[in-house]
Amino acid sequence: MSSQVTLKINGQDVTVEKGTRVIEAAKLAGAEIAHFCYHPKLKPDANCRMCLVEIEKMPKLQTSCSTEVSEGMVVETASEKVVDAQKGVMAFLLGNHPLDCPECDQGGECQLQDFAHQHGAMTSPFGEVKRTFEKSYFGPLIEKEMNRCVSCLRCVRYCDEVIGANALGSMNRGAMHEVGAFARQELACEFCGGCIQICPVGALTSRLAMFDYRTWQLKKTESICNYCGDGCTLTLEAAKEEITRVSSEMGTGRNSGDLCARGFFGYGAINHESRLMRPLLRLENGDLEVTWQWAFDKTSEDLKAIVEKYGAKAVGGVISAQCTNEAVYLFQKLMRETIGTPHIDSGARFGYINAVSALTEVFGTARLASYEDIVESDCLLVFAGEMTETNPIAALKVKEAIRQNRAKLITVSPYNARRETYISHLPHLAHQHLQVQVGSESSAILGLTKAILEAEPASATPQAMLAKMKTAVSGISFESIEAASGISESQFQKAAALFRSAKRGVLIVGRSVLRGAEGHEAMLRLSELAVISGQIGRPGCGILPLSKESNAFGALEMGGAPEFLPGLQPSDPENKGYNLLEMVDAAARGEIKALYLVGENPLRSLPQKKVKAALENLELLICQDLYPTETTALAQIVLPASSYAEQSGRFTNQEGEIQKLRPAIDPVGNSKPDWEIFSTLTGKLNTKEKTPYQKLRGHVSADAVWKEAVMAMPEGWSTQKGAKPEALSAYAENAQIAWQLPEKTVQDGLFALQVGQSLFHAGQMSTYASGLTTLLNAPVILIHPEDAERLSLDEGEQVQLSTEDNKAGIQLPVKTSKKIAEGTLFVSEHFALSVKTLLPLSVDKTTGVPAGDSGWVALSKISVAAS
């Protein structure tokens, strides 16, 4: 039976898929039907009545947004009857609407303006006094003006259906209907900005961009967000070389037009007054701002002096995983080929290298799953309970799979299944939530693996792998696994059966595994779990590791690690380079004399190590960054870099999708793009090659750098998606598969402290965005309400966290949170640098990834006398 339907719209034949709405079919026929409540992302509501059409053999006009097409249907969108009805609806909408277009921020992109010109009368038929709503404060970032509202309920439905926050609702009826938060309180939600973007009028607008510019005064540039690895397409809107607003086009990009708080409100960091504007030399008698020529000369001369005196291996370099592919490629080339050192690393060392190295070892590639696979799946196994905070748009894909495809969700996380009032939480949506003890994710992997092996492993599992796995788990009981994880045998069996029986299953892995102790080993075991579950090697199945950084995948593919050359080709084992932690240790013992840090601040990211002493032991420290940091304060040379909004380049998101950045404004101050700095330094250091890259229109081109990088890659490096059978077979034959008996992790009388990411911040850059600091600008300790009640703690009360090794500890205020499990605490990493000093630091024995996000602490009240 055909899945297509042919109908006639305004005399034109149109063929569309069954289930298509008339309003969508009309658009294909070139007829735009006026509407307000309809939106492609939302279920049809048909409340505005503006989209009426005339359908043959139907006595009354029909709402085109809710009417599905049928074979032979005849539709008129502009008959006299339809036009009269639309004018009537428009008259009612305008009856109470204020004539404030000149001061409304929506002016110029307002659907009511557009449709009123098309369907409205020149004068109003109503002479009554317009109803008005008293203006009230709605929140720090969103301005509400209910006098402009047309009651389409798009905002309410988007918040409910897409975001899942349920923060908005309807109040009153008829002409007095309005939208607001519960009990007319101030809005408290995820602040994704979706309600602003989806509002067809000026009822909801951004307070950050109030009355600044008209939409036609803004230069709009499509680019990629740099706050996480989701890889969201957004539009940077600028005036007078300043980013004044961010928007996104519905349906575009890997994010389909959706954004999070960081993407929508985090642009203030770009033009922040604290940006580094000019090159800086630190001299004995003070700091000196210099020209780029002087800075390039000084940097190249000092690097040459170090190499001549101590050799090339006395130099090391670390680059941020938020730099572009072009920048990372040139940086590793500068280090390896021009200077001659193998010591090159990147921010991907903070966890993501565990995923890429393990997946390529087992499957020959790390491109194993896409967002489309998530949305179309029927079962999702998620080791990332904090996914809404770390990767909000990827979390939206999970919610979409649950909402549209009725996918079953299994979450494995220390968080409990309760949620904050108006912030979505994946464990709350889970069909089965395995609430493990902090740091026991590996035990949960073992439990799921054992349950599948004892039931029915996938028939496609290589026999060599199957035999090794059965041997590895045979001596471990479910009782010991439960003691370590807190999950019973029946829970493991139920979850394992659900994932094993899925036709399209996707495994999603987050920070708790990738940055946990022995994260590389955990990723190998998860890969094996996916194989015996039958969720590898079939369409719609796979593994998706989540990235905190915007270009962690790209950084590794471009050679930003000592283990890999460009294209993830293994480096020379005879000339093994140091990773980040090894460089710090080498600097401390005097082996490395010069470090070049690009966008990395190890004093903040590794507070457990004696980084400051190591950096002070260097003869040369070069820092290239956007802002002054704890590390730039120690540098002899500081180079100002351009942000993602000021340069061309490419990011590779966590799916492996390569996407292009475009400059929306000129570089702030006298900053330069990272790749341009490396290109110039290469020319300074390499006297044989004056212009290492071709010039286009008189300027070095990022596209030219990209062309060279692509030429250095192995064939099929970016197009190979899905497991390579030959790689899996080789792994099955050669792998050493072993499980250790898990140990009980709970320590009586202490709290399990986790440090992680907040929904409103990512790294340090977001702390310079005024919109985001309005929402969160100071550290707090999240604690379960029952723990707070047991300890007689009030909201905002100062407490002390301490350990046996650090009895002085730190003091922070507490805030109750329903999603935090009893016996656990959570502190966001963005403002509380000192909190990590309480946590032990372990290093992955295979990849050198530092794991220091959790540990056991004592919590005590601070006495009144002491305060």
URUR-V265771 format. One record per residue. N is the residue number from 0. RES is the residue in one letter. PHI is phi in radians with two decimals (* if undefined). D_FIRST is the distance of its C-alpha to the first C-alpha in whole Angstrom. Layout:
BEGIN
[[N;RES;PHI;D_FIRST] [N;RES;PHI;D_FIRST]]
END
This chain:
BEGIN
[[0;M;*;0] [1;S;-1.17;4] [2;S;-1.65;6] [3;Q;-1.95;9] [4;V;-2.27;11] [5;T;-1.96;14] [6;L;-2.41;17] [7;K;-2.03;21] [8;I;-2.14;23] [9;N;0.91;27] [10;G;1.44;26] [11;Q;-1.93;24] [12;D;-1.30;20] [13;V;-2.34;18] [14;T;-1.98;15] [15;V;-2.39;14] [16;E;-1.27;12] [17;K;-1.03;11] [18;G;1.57;14] [19;T;-1.19;17] [20;R;-1.40;20] [21;V;-1.05;21] [22;I;-1.12;24] [23;E;-1.33;22] [24;A;-1.15;20] [25;A;-1.11;24] [26;K;-1.12;25] [27;L;-1.14;23] [28;A;-1.52;24] [29;G;1.51;28] [30;A;-1.96;29] [31;E;-1.54;30] [32;I;-1.70;30] [33;A;-1.05;33] [34;H;-2.80;33] [35;F;-2.30;35] [36;C;-1.39;33] [37;Y;-1.29;30] [38;H;-2.69;29] [39;P;-1.00;26] [40;K;-1.41;28] [41;L;-1.98;28] [42;K;-1.16;26] [43;P;-1.12;26] [44;D;-2.10;30] [45;A;0.97;30] [46;N;-1.69;34] [47;C;-1.48;35] [48;R;1.14;34] [49;M;-1.47;34] [50;C;-1.62;31] [51;L;-1.11;30] [52;V;-2.37;28] [53;E;-1.79;28] [54;I;-2.07;25] [55;E;-0.98;25] [56;K;1.32;25] [57;M;-1.94;26] [58;P;-1.18;30] [59;K;-2.01;31] [60;L;-1.14;30] [61;Q;-2.05;27] [62;T;-1.38;28] [63;S;-1.25;25] [64;C;-1.32;25] [65;S;-1.96;24] [66;T;-1.69;22] [67;E;-1.47;18] [68;V;-1.22;16] [69;S;-2.47;14] [70;E;-1.07;13] [71;G;1.40;16] [72;M;-1.07;18] [73;V;-2.09;22] [74;V;-2.13;24] [75;E;-2.09;28] [76;T;-1.76;29] [77;A;-2.43;33] [78;S;-1.22;34] [79;E;-1.04;37] [80;K;-1.11;36] [81;V;-1.19;34] [82;V;-1.08;37] [83;D;-1.09;39] [84;A;-1.14;37] [85;Q;-1.17;37] [86;K;-1.14;41] [87;G;-1.15;42] [88;V;-1.10;40] [89;M;-1.11;42] [90;A;-1.09;45] [91;F;-1.17;44] [92;L;-1.14;44] [93;L;-1.47;47] [94;G;-1.01;49] [95;N;-1.96;50] [96;H;-1.36;49] [97;P;-1.25;52] [98;L;-1.61;53] [99;D;-2.07;54] [100;C;-0.95;52] [101;P;-1.08;55] [102;E;-1.96;55] [103;C;-1.47;51] [104;D;-1.17;50] [105;Q;-1.45;47] [106;G;-0.96;48] [107;G;1.73;46] [108;E;-2.42;43] [109;C;-1.73;43] [110;Q;-1.14;39] [111;L;-1.14;42] [112;Q;-1.02;44] [113;D;-1.09;41] [114;F;-1.31;40] [115;A;-1.16;43] [116;H;-1.13;44] [117;Q;-1.45;41] [118;H;-2.14;41] [119;G;-1.60;44] [120;A;-1.54;47] [121;M;-1.27;50] [122;T;-2.28;52] [123;S;-1.50;51] [124;P;-1.35;51] [125;F;-1.83;53] [126;G;-1.94;56] [127;E;-1.23;56] [128;V;-1.20;57] [129;K;-1.22;54] [130;R;-1.30;54] [131;T;-2.34;55] [132;F;-1.93;54] [133;E;-1.25;57] [134;K;-1.17;56] [135;S;-2.43;56] [136;Y;-1.29;56] [137;F;-1.84;52] [138;G;2.80;53] [139;P;-1.26;54] [140;L;-2.10;51] [141;I;-2.08;49] [142;E;-1.68;51] [143;K;-1.97;50] [144;E;-2.28;50] [145;M;-1.22;49] [146;N;-1.14;50] [147;R;-1.66;48] [148;C;-1.18;45] [149;V;-1.86;42] [150;S;0.99;41] [151;C;-1.37;37] [152;L;1.14;37] [153;R;-1.00;36] [154;C;-1.07;38] [155;V;-1.11;38] [156;R;-1.22;34] [157;Y;-1.12;35] [158;C;-1.12;37] [159;D;-1.41;35] [160;E;-1.44;32] [161;V;-1.72;32] [162;I;-1.39;36] [163;G;1.37;36] [164;A;-1.54;40] [165;N;0.97;40] [166;A;-1.52;43] [167;L;-1.96;43] [168;G;-2.70;42] [169;S;-1.72;43] [170;M;-2.29;46] [171;N;1.15;47] [172;R;-2.42;46] [173;G;1.06;45] [174;A;-1.14;48] [175;M;-1.65;49] [176;H;-1.12;46] [177;E;-2.59;46] [178;V;-1.85;45] [179;G;-2.97;47] [180;A;-1.49;47] [181;F;-0.99;48] [182;A;0.97;51] [183;R;1.02;52] [184;Q;-1.42;53] [185;E;-1.14;53] [186;L;-1.12;50] [187;A;-2.33;49] [188;C;-2.68;46] [189;E;-1.43;44] [190;F;0.89;45] [191;C;-1.33;42] [192;G;1.41;43] [193;G;-1.10;39] [194;C;-1.16;40] [195;I;-1.18;42] [196;Q;-1.20;40] [197;I;-1.57;37] [198;C;-1.17;40] [199;P;-1.38;39] [200;V;-2.20;43] [201;G;-1.82;46] [202;A;-1.26;46] [203;L;-2.20;46] [204;T;-2.37;47] [205;S;-1.47;49] [206;R;-1.28;53] [207;L;-1.25;53] [208;A;-2.09;53] [209;M;-1.16;54] [210;F;1.05;56] [211;D;-1.42;56] [212;Y;-2.52;54] [213;R;-1.46;52] [214;T;-1.03;48] [215;W;-1.34;49] [216;Q;-1.57;52] [217;L;-1.74;50] [218;K;-1.52;49] [219;K;-1.89;46] [220;T;-2.29;45] [221;E;-1.42;42] [222;S;-2.59;43] [223;I;-2.13;42] [224;C;-1.18;44] [225;N;-2.00;46] [226;Y;-1.48;47] [227;C;-2.78;45] [228;G;-1.52;42] [229;D;-1.13;39] [230;G;1.32;39] [231;C;-1.44;38] [232;T;-1.41;38] [233;L;-2.47;41] [234;T;-1.97;43] [235;L;-1.54;46] [236;E;-1.93;48] [237;A;-2.23;52] [238;A;-2.50;55] [239;K;0.92;58] [240;E;1.03;57] [241;E;-2.42;56] [242;I;-1.29;53] [243;T;-1.93;52] [244;R;-2.88;49] [245;V;-2.22;46] [246;S;-2.47;42] [247;S;-2.62;39] [248;E;-1.62;36] [249;M;-0.96;32] [250;G;1.51;30] [251;T;-1.70;32] [252;G;1.33;34] [253;R;-1.15;33] [254;N;-1.59;34] [255;S;0.96;31] [256;G;1.60;34] [257;D;-1.43;36] [258;L;-2.33;39] [259;C;-1.94;42] [260;A;-1.04;45] [261;R;-1.14;47] [262;G;-1.22;44] [263;F;-1.47;45] [264;F;-1.94;48] [265;G;-1.64;50] [266;Y;-1.30;51] [267;G;-1.08;54] [268;A;-1.19;55] [269;I;-1.16;55] [270;N;-1.82;58] [271;H;-1.11;60] [272;E;-1.14;64] [273;S;-1.46;64] [274;R;-0.95;62] [275;L;-1.25;65] [276;M;-1.83;65] [277;R;-2.44;68] [278;P;-1.04;69] [279;L;-2.31;71] [280;L;-1.90;74] [281;R;-1.72;76] [282;L;-1.85;80] [283;E;-1.07;83] [284;N;-1.78;84] [285;G;2.41;80] [286;D;-1.55;77] [287;L;-2.32;77] [288;E;-1.35;74] [289;V;-2.30;74] [290;T;-1.35;72] [291;W;-1.11;69] [292;Q;-1.03;71] [293;W;-1.13;74] [294;A;-1.10;71] [295;F;-1.10;70] [296;D;-1.09;73] [297;K;-1.12;74] [298;T;-1.10;71] [299;S;-1.15;71] [300;E;-1.11;75] [301;D;-1.18;75] [302;L;-1.14;72] [303;K;-1.08;74] [304;A;-1.12;77] [305;I;-1.12;75] [306;V;-1.11;74] [307;E;-1.16;77] [308;K;-1.49;79] [309;Y;-2.05;77] [310;G;1.73;74] [311;A;-1.13;70] [312;K;-1.30;69] [313;A;-1.48;71] [314;V;-1.99;68] [315;G;-2.34;65] [316;G;-2.51;62] [317;V;-2.32;59] [318;I;-2.13;57] [319;S;-1.17;54] [320;A;-1.41;51] [321;Q;-1.81;50] [322;C;-1.46;51] [323;T;-1.24;49] [324;N;-0.99;48] [325;E;-1.08;51] [326;A;-1.14;53] [327;V;-1.13;53] [328;Y;-1.05;53] [329;L;-1.17;56] [330;F;-1.15;58] [331;Q;-1.18;57] [332;K;-1.22;58] [333;L;-1.04;61] [334;M;-1.22;62] [335;R;-1.32;61] [336;E;-1.63;62] [337;T;-1.38;65] [338;I;-1.43;67] [339;G;1.69;66] [340;T;-1.77;65] [341;P;-1.54;62] [342;H;-1.47;62] [343;I;-2.37;59] [344;D;-2.50;57] [345;S;-2.51;55] [346;G;-1.13;53] [347;A;-1.13;51] [348;R;-1.09;53] [349;F;-1.43;53] [350;G;2.01;50] [351;Y;-1.20;47] [352;I;-1.14;49] [353;N;-1.04;48] [354;A;-1.21;45] [355;V;-1.13;44] [356;S;-1.16;47] [357;A;-1.21;46] [358;L;-1.16;42] [359;T;-1.20;43] [360;E;-1.15;45] [361;V;-1.50;43] [362;F;-1.97;39] [363;G;1.40;41] [364;T;-2.84;40] [365;A;-1.86;39] [366;R;-1.57;36] [367;L;-2.09;34] [368;A;-2.67;32] [369;S;-2.17;31] [370;Y;-1.10;30] [371;E;-1.09;26] [372;D;-1.09;27] [373;I;-1.10;28] [374;V;-1.09;26] [375;E;-1.62;23] [376;S;-1.31;25] [377;D;-1.98;25] [378;C;-2.70;29] [379;L;-2.21;32] [380;L;-1.87;35] [381;V;-2.05;38] [382;F;-1.67;41] [383;A;-2.89;42] [384;G;-1.12;43] [385;E;-1.63;44] [386;M;-1.05;41] [387;T;-1.06;41] [388;E;-1.36;45] [389;T;-1.47;45] [390;N;-2.38;41] [391;P;-1.06;40] [392;I;-1.33;37] [393;A;-1.07;35] [394;A;-1.12;36] [395;L;-1.09;34] [396;K;-1.13;31] [397;V;-1.12;32] [398;K;-1.10;32] [399;E;-1.13;28] [400;A;-1.10;27] [401;I;-1.18;28] [402;R;-1.28;27] [403;Q;-1.65;24] [404;N;-1.90;23] [405;R;0.95;25] [406;A;-1.18;27] [407;K;-1.53;30] [408;L;-2.00;33] [409;I;-2.02;36] [410;T;-1.98;39] [411;V;-2.18;42] [412;S;-2.90;45] [413;P;-1.24;49] [414;Y;-1.17;48] [415;N;-1.57;47] [416;A;-1.52;44] [417;R;-1.39;45] [418;R;-2.33;45] [419;E;-1.15;47] [420;T;-0.98;47] [421;Y;-2.24;45] [422;I;-2.24;44] [423;S;-1.18;41] [424;H;-2.68;41] [425;L;-1.02;39] [426;P;-1.00;40] [427;H;-1.18;40] [428;L;-1.62;36] [429;A;-1.23;36] [430;H;-1.29;35] [431;Q;-2.53;38] [432;H;-1.96;41] [433;L;-1.68;43] [434;Q;-1.49;46] [435;V;-1.46;48] [436;Q;-1.30;52] [437;V;-0.97;53] [438;G;1.43;53] [439;S;-1.90;51] [440;E;-1.04;48] [441;S;-1.09;49] [442;S;-1.15;49] [443;A;-1.16;46] [444;I;-1.07;44] [445;L;-1.10;47] [446;G;-1.08;46] [447;L;-1.16;42] [448;T;-1.08;42] [449;K;-1.10;45] [450;A;-1.11;42] [451;I;-1.26;39] [452;L;-1.10;42] [453;E;-1.46;43] [454;A;-1.77;39] [455;E;-2.54;37] [456;P;-1.14;37] [457;A;-1.05;34] [458;S;-1.14;34] [459;A;-1.41;34] [460;T;-1.12;37] [461;P;-0.98;40] [462;Q;-1.08;42] [463;A;-1.10;45] [464;M;-1.15;44] [465;L;-1.06;43] [466;A;-1.11;46] [467;K;-1.12;48] [468;M;-1.16;46] [469;K;-1.11;47] [470;T;-1.12;51] [471;A;-1.15;51] [472;V;-1.72;50] [473;S;-1.09;51] [474;G;-1.61;55] [475;I;-1.96;53] [476;S;-1.60;53] [477;F;-1.15;50] [478;E;-1.11;54] [479;S;-1.22;55] [480;I;-1.17;52] [481;E;-1.14;52] [482;A;-1.10;55] [483;A;-1.48;54] [484;S;-1.83;51] [485;G;1.52;51] [486;I;-1.94;48] [487;S;-1.43;48] [488;E;-1.04;46] [489;S;-1.13;44] [490;Q;-1.14;43] [491;F;-1.09;42] [492;Q;-1.12;40] [493;K;-1.14;38] [494;A;-1.15;37] [495;A;-1.09;37] [496;A;-1.12;34] [497;L;-1.14;32] [498;F;-1.28;32] [499;R;-1.14;32] [500;S;-1.45;29] [501;A;-1.19;27] [502;K;-1.37;24] [503;R;-2.36;25] [504;G;-1.97;29] [505;V;-2.19;31] [506;L;-1.81;35] [507;I;-1.99;37] [508;V;-2.15;41] [509;G;-2.01;43] [510;R;-1.07;47] [511;S;-1.06;48] [512;V;-1.58;47] [513;L;-1.15;48] [514;R;-1.89;51] [515;G;-1.49;52] [516;A;-1.09;55] [517;E;0.96;53] [518;G;-1.13;50] [519;H;-1.14;50] [520;E;-1.09;50] [521;A;-1.09;47] [522;M;-1.18;45] [523;L;-1.09;45] [524;R;-1.17;45] [525;L;-1.17;42] [526;S;-1.08;40] [527;E;-1.14;41] [528;L;-1.05;39] [529;A;-1.11;36] [530;V;-1.18;36] [531;I;-1.25;37] [532;S;-1.45;34] [533;G;1.34;32] [534;Q;-1.84;31] [535;I;-2.39;32] [536;G;1.52;30] [537;R;-2.14;27] [538;P;-1.01;24] [539;G;1.45;25] [540;C;-1.96;28] [541;G;2.71;32] [542;I;-2.20;35] [543;L;-2.18;36] [544;P;-1.41;40] [545;L;-1.58;41] [546;S;-1.97;44] [547;K;-1.31;46] [548;E;-1.58;47] [549;S;-1.25;45] [550;N;-2.44;46] [551;A;-1.12;47] [552;F;-1.07;44] [553;G;-1.10;45] [554;A;-1.04;49] [555;L;-1.25;48] [556;E;-1.16;46] [557;M;-1.49;49] [558;G;1.67;52] [559;G;-1.48;53] [560;A;-2.83;54] [561;P;-1.14;57] [562;E;-1.34;55] [563;F;-2.16;52] [564;L;-1.61;53] [565;P;-0.90;50] [566;G;1.46;47] [567;L;1.03;47] [568;Q;-1.32;50] [569;P;-1.12;52] [570;S;-1.40;56] [571;D;-1.23;59] [572;P;-1.14;60] [573;E;-1.37;64] [574;N;-2.24;64] [575;K;-1.19;62] [576;G;-1.61;62] [577;Y;-1.54;62] [578;N;-1.52;60] [579;L;-0.96;60] [580;L;-1.15;62] [581;E;-1.19;64] [582;M;-1.16;65] [583;V;-1.08;67] [584;D;-1.12;69] [585;A;-1.16;70] [586;A;-1.17;71] [587;A;-1.13;73] [588;R;-1.62;75] [589;G;1.51;76] [590;E;-1.37;73] [591;I;-1.65;71] [592;K;-1.83;73] [593;A;-2.42;71] [594;L;-2.18;67] [595;Y;-2.02;65] [596;L;-1.85;62] [597;V;-2.02;60] [598;G;1.21;58] [599;E;-1.95;59] [600;N;-2.28;61] [601;P;-1.09;62] [602;L;-1.10;65] [603;R;-1.55;62] [604;S;-1.40;60] [605;L;-2.28;62] [606;P;-1.19;65] [607;Q;-1.28;65] [608;K;-1.61;67] [609;K;-1.50;70] [610;V;-1.22;68] [611;K;-1.03;71] [612;A;-1.10;74] [613;A;-1.15;72] [614;L;-1.20;71] [615;E;-1.22;75] [616;N;-1.45;76] [617;L;-1.32;74] [618;E;-1.53;76] [619;L;-2.54;73] [620;L;-2.15;70] [621;I;-1.91;68] [622;C;-2.07;65] [623;Q;-2.15;62] [624;D;-2.70;61] [625;L;-1.53;60] [626;Y;-2.31;62] [627;P;-1.15;65] [628;T;-2.32;65] [629;E;-1.05;67] [630;T;-1.41;67] [631;T;-1.08;67] [632;A;-1.14;71] [633;L;-1.73;72] [634;A;-1.39;71] [635;Q;-1.43;73] [636;I;-2.30;71] [637;V;-2.14;68] [638;L;-1.96;65] [639;P;-1.41;63] [640;A;-1.79;60] [641;S;-1.48;57] [642;S;-1.46;54] [643;Y;-1.09;50] [644;A;-1.43;50] [645;E;-2.06;53] [646;Q;-2.61;52] [647;S;-1.57;49] [648;G;2.72;48] [649;R;-2.49;45] [650;F;-1.97;44] [651;T;-1.96;41] [652;N;-1.39;40] [653;Q;-1.17;39] [654;E;-1.39;36] [655;G;1.70;38] [656;E;-1.43;36] [657;I;-1.64;39] [658;Q;-2.26;39] [659;K;-1.73;42] [660;L;-1.59;45] [661;R;-2.32;46] [662;P;-1.28;50] [663;A;-1.65;50] [664;I;-2.43;54] [665;D;-1.24;57] [666;P;-0.91;58] [667;V;-1.19;60] [668;G;1.07;64] [669;N;-1.98;65] [670;S;-1.30;62] [671;K;-2.36;60] [672;P;-1.06;57] [673;D;-0.97;57] [674;W;-1.09;56] [675;E;-1.22;59] [676;I;-1.12;61] [677;F;-1.14;60] [678;S;-1.08;60] [679;T;-1.18;64] [680;L;-1.12;65] [681;T;-1.05;64] [682;G;-1.11;66] [683;K;-1.20;69] [684;L;-1.46;69] [685;N;-1.87;68] [686;T;-1.21;71] [687;K;-1.36;69] [688;E;-2.22;66] [689;K;-1.22;67] [690;T;-2.19;64] [691;P;-1.18;61] [692;Y;-2.29;58] [693;Q;-1.07;57] [694;K;-1.89;58] [695;L;-2.10;56] [696;R;0.91;57] [697;G;1.49;60] [698;H;-2.23;59] [699;V;-1.13;57] [700;S;-1.91;54] [701;A;-1.11;51] [702;D;-1.12;49] [703;A;-1.17;51] [704;V;-1.11;52] [705;W;-1.08;48] [706;K;-1.06;48] [707;E;-1.15;51] [708;A;-1.08;50] [709;V;-1.09;46] [710;M;-1.16;48] [711;A;-1.50;50] [712;M;-1.52;47] [713;P;-1.25;46] [714;E;-1.09;43] [715;G;1.28;39] [716;W;-1.06;41] [717;S;-1.86;39] [718;T;-1.80;35] [719;Q;-1.26;35] [720;K;-2.19;33] [721;G;1.72;32] [722;A;-1.12;35] [723;K;-1.56;37] [724;P;-0.99;37] [725;E;-1.17;40] [726;A;-1.18;42] [727;L;-1.13;40] [728;S;-1.10;42] [729;A;-1.13;45] [730;Y;-1.14;45] [731;A;-1.03;44] [732;E;-1.34;47] [733;N;-1.79;50] [734;A;-1.19;49] [735;Q;-1.75;52] [736;I;-1.77;50] [737;A;-2.53;52] [738;W;-2.15;52] [739;Q;-1.70;55] [740;L;-1.09;56] [741;P;-1.16;55] [742;E;-1.80;58] [743;K;-1.17;58] [744;T;-1.74;58] [745;V;-1.25;59] [746;Q;-2.06;63] [747;D;-1.06;65] [748;G;1.44;66] [749;L;-2.05;64] [750;F;-1.78;61] [751;A;-1.49;58] [752;L;-1.70;58] [753;Q;-2.01;55] [754;V;-2.01;55] [755;G;-2.80;52] [756;Q;-1.72;50] [757;S;-1.65;50] [758;L;-1.02;47] [759;F;-1.73;49] [760;H;-2.51;51] [761;A;-2.55;50] [762;G;1.15;53] [763;Q;-1.66;56] [764;M;-1.04;55] [765;S;-1.15;53] [766;T;-1.28;57] [767;Y;-1.69;58] [768;A;-1.65;55] [769;S;-1.06;57] [770;G;-1.10;53] [771;L;-1.42;53] [772;T;-1.22;56] [773;T;-1.10;56] [774;L;-1.51;54] [775;L;-2.66;56] [776;N;-2.34;59] [777;A;-2.70;61] [778;P;-1.32;60] [779;V;-2.40;60] [780;I;-1.75;59] [781;L;-1.46;56] [782;I;-2.43;57] [783;H;-1.15;56] [784;P;-0.97;57] [785;E;-1.25;58] [786;D;-1.14;60] [787;A;-1.11;62] [788;E;-1.18;63] [789;R;-1.07;64] [790;L;-1.63;66] [791;S;1.00;67] [792;L;-1.72;66] [793;D;-1.65;65] [794;E;-1.02;62] [795;G;1.52;64] [796;E;-1.24;67] [797;Q;-1.35;68] [798;V;-2.29;68] [799;Q;-2.01;69] [800;L;-1.87;67] [801;S;-2.61;69] [802;T;-2.35;69] [803;E;-1.08;72] [804;D;-1.49;72] [805;N;-2.41;72] [806;K;-1.24;74] [807;A;-1.17;74] [808;G;1.05;70] [809;I;-2.32;69] [810;Q;-2.10;68] [811;L;-2.55;65] [812;P;-1.36;64] [813;V;-1.82;62] [814;K;-2.48;59] [815;T;-1.35;57] [816;S;-2.54;53] [817;K;-1.23;51] [818;K;-1.40;48] [819;I;-1.37;51] [820;A;-1.22;52] [821;E;-1.07;55] [822;G;1.48;58] [823;T;-2.19;56] [824;L;-2.31;57] [825;F;-2.42;55] [826;V;-2.29;57] [827;S;-1.26;55] [828;E;-1.47;56] [829;H;-1.38;57] [830;F;-2.10;60] [831;A;-1.77;62] [832;L;-1.07;63] [833;S;-1.28;66] [834;V;-1.14;63] [835;K;-1.23;62] [836;T;-1.18;66] [837;L;-1.45;65] [838;L;-1.81;63] [839;P;-1.25;63] [840;L;-1.97;62] [841;S;-2.01;60] [842;V;-2.17;59] [843;D;-1.06;56] [844;K;-1.22;58] [845;T;-1.69;56] [846;T;-1.86;54] [847;G;1.28;57] [848;V;-1.29;55] [849;P;-1.35;57] [850;A;-2.03;56] [851;G;-2.63;58] [852;D;-1.71;56] [853;S;-2.59;57] [854;G;3.13;60] [855;W;-1.85;62] [856;V;-2.37;64] [857;A;-1.69;67] [858;L;-2.00;66] [859;S;-2.41;70] [860;K;-1.28;71] [861;I;-1.67;73] [862;S;-1.17;76] [863;V;-1.06;78] [864;A;-1.11;81] [865;A;-1.22;79] [866;S;-1.43;77]]
END
